[in-house]
Amino acid sequence: MRGDSSSAQFALFHGTFRIFLAEALLLPTGLITAAYLTRKFGPADYGLFTLAATVISWIEWTVSSIFARATLKFTAEIEDWRPLGTKVVRLHTVVGCLAAAGIWSLSDSVAALLGEPLLSSCLKWFAIDIPLFSIAQAHRNLLVGLGRFNARAVISVVRWLVRLLAVIGLVELGLSVSGAILGSVVATIVELIVARYYIQPSILQSSDFPLRKLWDYALPLFMFAFSMRIYEKLDLVLLKPMGRTTADTGFYGAAQNLSLVVSLFSLSFAPLVLSSLSRMLSAGETEKAKELGRISLRVILALFPFAAMSAGASDEIVGLIFGPMFQETAPILARLIFSGVLLAGISVVTAILTAVGRPGLTFALTSPMVPISMVGYLLMIPRGGAIAAANVNLAVTFVGTITSLAALHRICGILPPALSTVRAVLISFVAYIIASWWPAHGWLLVLKLLCLSMMIGLALVISGEVPLREFINKVAQASRLRAAADETSALH
């Protein structure tokens, strides 16, 4: 079963589907939360909360990414995960606590640097979340590496539901911005409790897993993740120091929140690609692993038409969710949604490179994006504001994606098929035109987006870009294999 290609593909896409649906709860819960907070706080206070959440999220994902991909790779390859689990949880605990202490002590300086004195107290409250988040991520990575995708999905469902209820409940009690912060901390605490229910790596027992082996992969992958975390939020963070208002930060943060759907898919898909490819390569299934890599790139191409649909309807989407005060968010969203898809492509490419044993190349490919984008922001934000920042982000992300694909082709001989690329571009163009041309306001917009999504899905199936019959056959074959394995297990 471990090396079976059909079973591996089924596990990858079925696991991605479950985790994506779980993470996609961030969309309704996050949008409800965002719609509530924007109306409750207004652009200035919402911009303050967004800025604090951005800084803390930046630190949390950076800390958690130090050992994330190394954990996925080694957990998928070794027989006994417990020594590795102990080592990983300890490291996440130590690094998370150090990061929390650091942001607590530097909160005044960060607030002064960003020109927002009120940010200091927000960062101090939010610092509580950092070690809790880091430890919870360690548990989630172990579950994905072990192939326990259902448990991983349940954890996300609990997190987003609790976050919605806690944030709104505490703000309604009169705690304002601090209530929104504490609600996020409560959600992380509950997430960690649920994660410990599913998997209990020991912290106190000794571990003989070699730290150097983990660090040889962790260091370059951390540098890659660190540079990407900086890159993803650099535009938002630089708006205020470059002379823009807190309201501009709120508009840009709202656009980033709306583009989270692509980030959620990447968060669901890329780790599973790494885990699945590592298992296949350790079993000697090199050609089948390459096939799975090509299929993964085609999945990213299939996201572009949905991004085009969102860009075409950006004015209406922003109006429905955030109200007329946030209409300046729409053109920013139209650009950032495409940047999100391109970043998802980079995430998948680097996951493949990690699986084939080239972790150092991931940082070499992506690190230039940070200084190049910073130069662009410094030149363009004073002239064009938030729209210019979004343009720079999209341009640099596009160049980074092309460079990453070229490196992947040179090393692994993998590229998305040219015909698939042409199909994705054509369907995206048509989706954008229809979304722009078809007016829909209020809740009629939901019907419009559902109809367009169905049309895009049908176009992908008819064009052969989504091989529906082949996938159904693989699902049926994998189900038969699983039933046979269960029968054999029952006999023994």
C-alpha angles and dihedrals in degrees: 000000000000096000098035109123097207092048091048093050092047091049091048097051096035090049091046091050093052095045092043091052089050093047090043087069083080086072100061094029093041094045092047089049092046093046090049095047096044090054094041097045106025124219097301100051092036088052089052092051091045091051092050092045090048094053093047093043089050091054095042096052091043092052093043093048094060092088101009103104093033088054091050093049098046095040089055092050106041128074100220112043098179100089089047091046092053092050093047096049092048092051092047090050095051096043093044093053092048091050091050091051090048096052091045092055094042098042094103092050093047091049091050092047092052092044096240114112093185089061092077097072091043091055092049092054092044092051089076088070097057102078092037091052092047094052092046090052091053090057092046092051092051091052092051092047089053091049094245093140097155093060090047090053094049091054091056093048091055093046097054096043093049092046092054094050096041097048096047092041095052094044090051088054087064101259093124114187093356088055091056089050095048090047089059090050091051090053091053092050091053090045091055092049091053092046091054088053091061101038131015113193109183121244099187101046120090119260126208095189105125111249092205092059090053093043094050088066098028098058100057092038090050090051089051093049092044093054091047092050089052092046096049095055103026093095093054094044094050097052096082098043089048091062102269122131129254086250089059087054089052092051092049093044090052090053091050090050091053092050090054092099090078092046089052091054091049090048089052099040110038097056090050091049089053093046094046095045092047090054093048094046092048087054091052095250095137099151093045089049089054090051090052090049092054091048089051091055091049088055089058091051089054089061095064097077090054090050089050090051090052092048092051092051096037095117092054094042093053092045093053097046106034104019132233095305090070099048090120086069093071101078090043090054091049089062102035093053090064091045088055093056091048091050089051087055091052090049092054093045092051091046089057092048090050092051092053092052102261103116094145092061092061091067094041090056100046106032095080089061091073101058093037092053092044091056089049093050093048090052100039109032095067089052104038107014122207095349090056090050090054091049092052091048092052094047096048092044090052092052091046091052093051091048092050093049091050091053092047091052092049094050104033105016090237126139134150107261114265091231090054090053092051092049092050092050094049095047090046092053092051092045091052093049094049093044091051095044099045109077117210129160134187117357092344084076089068090057090047093052092046092051093047092048090053090048091051092048091049091049091052091050095045092047090052093243090120105043094208097172092048092049092049089051091051091049090050092047092048090048091053091049091049092049091050091050091049091049091050090049091051092052091054 
